[in-house]
Amino acid sequence: MLDTLDLEALRASARTPWEQRLWARATVVGDCWEFTGARVPAGYGKLLADGRVQYTHRLSFLATTGPIPVGAVVMHACDNPPCINPAHLSVGSQADNVRDRDAKGRRTQFLGGWAQRNREKTHCLRGHEMAGDNVIRRSDGRECRACRSCRARRYASRLIENEASQADIARAEAKAADR
C-alpha cells in the first residue's frame, strides 16, 4: 500500500482536520515529503492534533498505517527529520532507533553540544593547560585544579575581610593549601 501512495491522494482522502493540515503543509523534496509548518529545533515537524502538539512523522504513520504501539518510536529510513513520507517511516523500539543511528554513522551529529566542546578543550578559560595533574575529574565533567585553588584562596581572603570565625578561616586556608 505505501509504495503506491501519493501526496495528492492523501490530500484528497484526509478524514480529520489535522490530516488536512498535515498533508497541506507537505512539499515534495526528492523522495521525501517535507513538512513545511512549525518545527522543533531538531527539525521534526509538530502539529496540533487531538488537543495536543504531536510530531508530524508520527501523525503521518498514524494516518496511513494505523496506531503506533505503546512504547514504540516511528523511525525515518531517510534520516530527514521533517520528512512525513509514509514510505520512509517504520515502527521500532528506541533500541532499534539507536542501532539504526549508529549503523548509519549519525551519532556524532548529536554530540555537538557543550559536552563535546568541553571534552575537546585543551586549556581552561584562564589559559591553564587541561592535562595531567591539573585536571580534576568530576561526575559532571572536568575542572582546572589551578583555577580551583585560586577560587579557594579568594574565598579564604573574603572570609578574613568579613571577619569570619577563626575555624571558618582555618578550614578555607587548609582547603586552599590542599590544592
Secondary structure, DSSP 8 states (H G I E B T S, - for coil): -GGG--HHHHHHH--SHHHHHHHHTEEEETTEEEE-S-B-TTS-BEEEETTEEEEHHHHHHHHHT----TT-EEEESS--TTB--GGGEEEE-HHHHHHHHHHTT-GGGGG-SHHHHHHH-SB-TTS-B-SGGGEEEETTEEEEHHHHHHHHHHHHHHHHHTT--HHHHHHHHHHHHH-
